[in-house]
Every structure is written in structure tokens, then in C-alpha cells.
């Protein structure tokens, strides 16, 4: 990994990860894991702790935003992340597949336990990390880890934020970072963009 940081994923890389997910034992659940990382910037621990109440509206339908309360995030700093259309569609499909069991409890359910009429058990953060490691290996993605999706989200958001009329502060809030310096450290530079910037000056 360059500089000891997880690789930022290109769109073809993301498609490869999604293809690995689609051929797994739990394709919808694993697709949601990938998209929560790359389209919402969630940490592995946040993916593991995500509950249906955090992604549904007052009518119990998948809403338009992820509401992450302080109890599930790093530093206790709750945040709201608007749902990307691709992620929202995957959550709707996963909820439909889960049926009555998908009305409450964890979004990302473990294979172990929670069968029958008992409560569903969430994947652990370590299990989410391990899933990413295995999926990246299967997809031939070197230098990737569970943190790659989050770095990808932050880098893409930083590159697009000006077009949306925002600033790096908006990216910081979406990522749930305590300082803007942390957000800046996540962003991968691009030599081609740097050359274009200098030519524009």
C-alpha cells in the first residue's frame, strides 16, 4: 500500500468487488457491505453496527439518509449521510429479501446465530474487515482493505464538492472526522489533476 494507506478504488475496481459479492453465499448482504463503504464512507465498525432504524423513515421504508447516532460511531460524533441511489436500491432489495426479519435489528446479519424465530445477530467489525480482505483477494485487488472504500468515498467527495457548491468542511462532516487535517490525509492526490491545475493558473 502506498504510504501505508489503503488503495483508493477506481470504478472498475468497485465493479470487481461487487462481482465478487454477487457470486458469494449472501450476494445482497455483501453488495450492501461494499456500497456502505464506497458510497457512504462507513467504517467497518459502523457497517457492523448499522441498524434498520438508522436507514428507515417513519413509515418503516428505506429513507433517503443514514442516521448514525453517537453510540455507533467513532468519537461519539453522530452524523447523517444522504443515501446514494445505488446503495438505497440495494438496501431496499436486502430488506425485501429479509422479509419480517428485516423490519428491525442489524442490516448486516452474521451467518452464525439468529436463525429461526430468534433475533438476528450482526456481523462483528472484525468479520466485516475479514470479508473485505477475502473479497479484495478474490477480485485481484492488491493493496486494498476494508478502509479502501472509505478512502475512495472521501477522495471522490473532495474532488466533487466544489461542483456541488460545498467545501472540504462538508466532506469532513460526511466522513465524521474530528479535524479537517484528518480528512485531507484521506484524500489521494492525482498527478493529472495537478498538471491541469497548474496549466489553468
C-alpha positions as CSV (number, residue, x, y, z in Angstrom):
1,X,0.0,0.0,0.0
2,X,1.3,3.4,-0.9
3,X,2.3,5.4,2.1
4,X,0.9,2.6,4.3
5,X,-2.7,3.7,3.3
6,X,-5.3,1.5,1.7
7,X,-5.7,1.9,-2.0
8,X,-8.4,4.2,-3.4
9,X,-10.7,2.2,-5.7
10,X,-11.5,3.1,-9.3
11,X,-15.0,2.4,-10.6
12,X,-13.7,-0.8,-12.4
13,X,-12.3,-1.9,-9.0
14,X,-15.6,-1.3,-7.3
15,X,-17.4,-3.3,-10.0
16,X,-15.0,-6.1,-9.5
17,X,-15.7,-6.1,-5.7
18,X,-19.5,-6.1,-6.5
19,X,-19.0,-9.0,-8.9
20,X,-17.3,-10.9,-6.1
21,X,-20.2,-10.1,-3.8
22,X,-22.7,-11.2,-6.4
23,X,-21.1,-14.7,-6.6
24,X,-20.9,-15.1,-2.8
25,X,-23.3,-17.1,-0.5
26,X,-25.0,-13.9,0.5
27,X,-25.0,-11.7,-2.6
28,X,-27.4,-8.9,-1.4
29,X,-25.9,-8.6,2.0
30,X,-22.4,-8.5,0.6
31,X,-23.3,-5.9,-2.0
32,X,-24.7,-3.7,0.7
33,X,-21.4,-4.1,2.7
34,X,-19.4,-2.9,-0.4
35,X,-21.8,0.0,-1.1
36,X,-21.9,1.2,2.6
37,X,-18.2,1.5,2.3
38,X,-17.7,3.1,-1.1
39,X,-21.0,5.1,-1.5
40,X,-21.4,6.2,2.2
41,X,-17.9,6.1,3.6
42,X,-18.8,4.0,6.6
43,X,-16.1,2.4,8.7
44,X,-16.2,-1.4,9.2
45,X,-17.4,-0.9,12.8
46,X,-20.2,1.3,11.6
47,X,-21.2,-1.2,8.9
48,X,-21.3,-3.9,11.6
49,X,-23.4,-1.7,14.0
50,X,-25.8,-0.3,11.4
51,X,-29.5,-1.0,12.3
52,X,-32.5,-0.8,10.1
53,X,-33.9,2.0,12.3
54,X,-30.9,4.1,11.1
55,X,-31.9,3.8,7.4
56,X,-35.7,3.8,7.5
57,X,-38.2,6.6,7.7
58,X,-41.3,7.0,10.0
59,X,-43.2,4.6,7.8
60,X,-40.6,1.9,8.1
61,X,-39.4,2.2,4.5
62,X,-35.8,2.7,3.4
63,X,-35.4,6.5,3.6
64,X,-33.1,9.0,1.9
65,X,-30.4,9.3,4.6
66,X,-28.4,7.2,7.0
67,X,-28.7,8.5,10.6
68,X,-25.7,7.4,12.5
69,X,-26.1,8.0,16.3
70,X,-23.1,8.8,18.5
71,X,-23.3,5.3,20.1
72,X,-22.2,3.6,16.9
73,X,-19.6,5.9,15.5
74,X,-16.0,6.8,16.4
75,X,-15.6,9.6,19.0
76,X,-19.3,9.6,19.6
77,X,-19.9,12.1,16.8
78,X,-23.2,11.2,15.2
79,X,-23.7,12.1,11.6
80,X,-26.1,12.0,8.7
81,X,-25.1,10.6,5.3
82,X,-27.5,11.0,2.3
83,X,-28.2,7.7,0.6
84,X,-26.6,7.2,-2.8
85,X,-29.2,5.8,-5.2
86,X,-27.3,2.6,-5.8
87,X,-26.9,2.0,-2.1
88,X,-30.6,2.8,-1.4
89,X,-31.7,0.3,-4.1
90,X,-29.5,-2.4,-2.6
91,X,-30.9,-1.7,0.9
92,X,-34.5,-1.9,-0.4
93,X,-33.7,-5.3,-2.1
94,X,-32.0,-6.6,1.1
95,X,-34.9,-5.5,3.2
96,X,-37.4,-7.3,0.9
97,X,-35.3,-10.4,0.9
98,X,-35.1,-10.4,4.7
99,X,-38.9,-10.2,5.0
100,X,-40.2,-9.9,8.5
101,X,-36.7,-10.4,9.9
102,X,-35.6,-7.2,8.1
103,X,-38.0,-4.9,9.9
104,X,-35.7,-4.3,12.8
105,X,-32.3,-5.3,14.0
106,X,-29.0,-5.3,12.2
107,X,-28.8,-4.6,8.5
108,X,-25.7,-6.7,8.0
109,X,-26.5,-10.1,9.6
110,X,-24.0,-12.7,10.6
111,X,-24.1,-16.3,9.2
112,X,-23.8,-17.6,12.8
113,X,-26.8,-17.4,15.0
114,X,-30.0,-15.6,14.6
115,X,-31.7,-18.4,12.8
116,X,-35.4,-19.4,13.2
117,X,-37.5,-17.1,15.3
118,X,-34.6,-15.7,17.3
119,X,-33.1,-12.2,16.9
120,X,-30.7,-11.7,14.1
121,X,-27.0,-11.2,15.1
122,X,-24.9,-8.6,13.4
123,X,-21.6,-9.3,11.8
124,X,-18.7,-8.2,14.0
125,X,-16.4,-5.4,12.8
126,X,-13.6,-7.9,12.6
127,X,-15.9,-10.2,10.4
128,X,-16.6,-7.2,8.1
129,X,-12.8,-6.4,7.8
130,X,-12.1,-10.1,7.1
131,X,-14.8,-10.2,4.4
132,X,-13.2,-7.2,2.6
133,X,-9.8,-8.9,2.8
134,X,-11.1,-12.1,1.2
135,X,-13.2,-10.2,-1.4
136,X,-10.2,-8.0,-2.4
137,X,-8.0,-11.0,-2.7
138,X,-10.6,-12.9,-4.8
139,X,-11.1,-9.8,-7.0
140,X,-7.3,-9.5,-7.6
141,X,-7.3,-6.0,-5.9
142,X,-3.8,-5.5,-4.4
143,X,-3.3,-3.0,-1.6
144,X,-7.0,-3.0,-0.8
145,X,-8.7,-3.4,2.6
146,X,-11.9,-2.5,4.3
147,X,-10.6,1.0,4.6
148,X,-10.3,1.3,0.8
149,X,-14.0,2.0,0.4
150,X,-13.9,4.8,3.0
151,X,-10.8,6.4,1.4
152,X,-12.5,6.1,-2.0
153,X,-15.6,7.9,-0.7
154,X,-13.7,10.7,0.9
155,X,-11.4,11.2,-2.1
156,X,-14.3,11.3,-4.6
157,X,-16.3,13.6,-2.4
158,X,-13.4,16.0,-2.1
159,X,-13.0,16.1,-5.9
160,X,-16.7,16.8,-6.5
161,X,-17.5,19.0,-3.6
162,X,-16.9,22.3,-5.4
163,X,-19.2,21.3,-8.2
164,X,-21.9,20.7,-5.5
165,X,-21.3,24.2,-4.2
166,X,-19.7,22.9,-0.9
167,X,-16.3,22.9,0.8
168,X,-14.0,20.4,2.4
169,X,-15.9,21.0,5.6
170,X,-18.9,19.2,4.1
171,X,-16.6,16.3,3.3
172,X,-15.3,16.3,6.9
173,X,-18.9,16.1,8.2
174,X,-19.9,13.3,5.9
175,X,-16.8,11.3,7.0
176,X,-17.3,12.0,10.6
177,X,-13.7,13.3,11.1
178,X,-12.9,15.5,14.1
179,X,-10.5,17.6,12.2
180,X,-10.1,18.8,8.6
181,X,-6.5,17.6,8.7
182,X,-7.7,14.0,9.1
183,X,-10.0,14.5,6.1
184,X,-7.1,15.9,4.0
185,X,-4.9,12.9,4.9
186,X,-7.6,10.6,3.4
187,X,-7.6,12.3,0.1
188,X,-5.4,10.8,-2.6
189,X,-3.7,13.2,-5.0
190,X,-3.8,12.8,-8.7
191,X,-0.8,13.9,-10.9
192,X,-3.0,14.5,-13.9
193,X,-5.3,16.8,-12.0
194,X,-2.3,18.6,-10.5
195,X,-0.9,19.2,-14.1
196,X,-4.3,20.6,-15.2
197,X,-4.5,22.8,-12.2
198,X,-1.0,24.3,-13.0
199,X,-2.0,24.8,-16.6
200,X,-5.1,26.7,-15.6
201,X,-3.2,29.2,-13.4
